[in-house]
Amino acid sequence: MMDNNSIVTKNLRSLRDKFGYTQTFIAEYLNITPAAVNQYEKDARTILISAIEKLALLYNVKEHELYEKNPEKQSVITAFAFRVSEITPLDMQNISKFKKIIYNYINMSNAIENE
């Protein structure tokens, strides 16, 4: 039986492959070493919540979807899938910050409507 950390690591590796990102690209995006990314993907190191938040933004998934055992249930949106040759990790950091603002705005708007 897989634990939650194993599921997350499997999903993160799968998403990284799907988007065509290297471990080095992810490391630069997260401001960590490529060795740390490798350890995350091998389930040899616990993934920090802050890294999960950033990776969810990068892959256009909700954080809870990274814990999903069945990857077919993940709602990966590829509209923002950029080719590595076209964009830098710093660009992705800025895009992810903008996406977080948009997600927060949408959540706040929904909360106001439901009052």
N, C-alpha and C positions, 0 to 999 in steps of 0.2 A: 504494500500500500504506500502510495506517495504521500509525503507530507506537503504542507502548503509551500514551503520554501522550494522543494523539488519541482512542484508544478510551476511556480513562478519562473524558476531558472530555465525550465524546458520551454515555456512560452516566450520568454525573452530571447532565447537563442533562435527559436523558430521565427519570431518577428524580425530579428536582426537579419537573418538569412533572407526572409521574404522581401525586405526593403533593400537588400544589397549593401548593408553597412558593414564595415570591418570593425573588429574589436578596438582598433586604434581610433577610429572615428567616434565610436561610442565613448571611449575613454576621454577623448578630448571634449566631447559634448558634456560629459559629467564632471570634468576636471579631476579625473582620477587616472591611475596608471592602466595601461593595457593588461598588466598582470592581474589587477583587481577585477577587471571585466572578465578575464578568463576564469578567475576563481568564482565569480558569481555564476557563470555559465556551467561550471563543473560542480556547483553546489558545495564548494569548499569554503565559502565565505557567506555570511549572512548579508543580504542586500539591504542597504539602508532605505528607510521609508522615503527619504528625500530623493534617492536615486529612482525608486519605483514611481514617484510622482512625475519626475522629469521624463522617464522613459514612456510612461503612459501618454504624456503630451506628445512626445516624439512620434509614437506609433499611432496616435489618434484613437486610443482606446480608453475606456474608463479604468481607473486603477483596479477595481474589483474584478474586471475581466482578465487581468493577469493571473488571477487565482483560479480561473475556470479550467476544470480538468479536460473539457472537450473543446479543443481549439476552434471547431466549426461554429461554436456559439459566440465566439468573439466577433464583435462588429467592427472589424478593421476597415477604416475608411482610407482609401488610397489616394484621395484627391490631393492630399498634401504630401504625397510620397515624392521626395526629390531625389534625383540621382546624385550620388556622392560627388561626382565630377563637377556638378553644377553649383554646389553649395558647401560652405565650410561649417565646422562644428559651432563656431561663434554665430553664424547666421541661424543655425538651428536653435541655439539657445535663445536668440532674440525672437524667433518665430514662436517657440514654445511659450515664452513669457507672454506674447500677444495672445496666443490661444488660451492661456490660463485666464487672462482678463476677459476674453469672450465667454468662456465657460462660466466664470463667476457672474458676469452680466446676465447670461441666460438663466442661471439658477436663481438670481435675485429677482429677475422679472417674473419667473414662474412662481416664486414664493409670494410676491406681491399680488399676483393674479388670484392665488388660492386663498388669500386672507378673507 
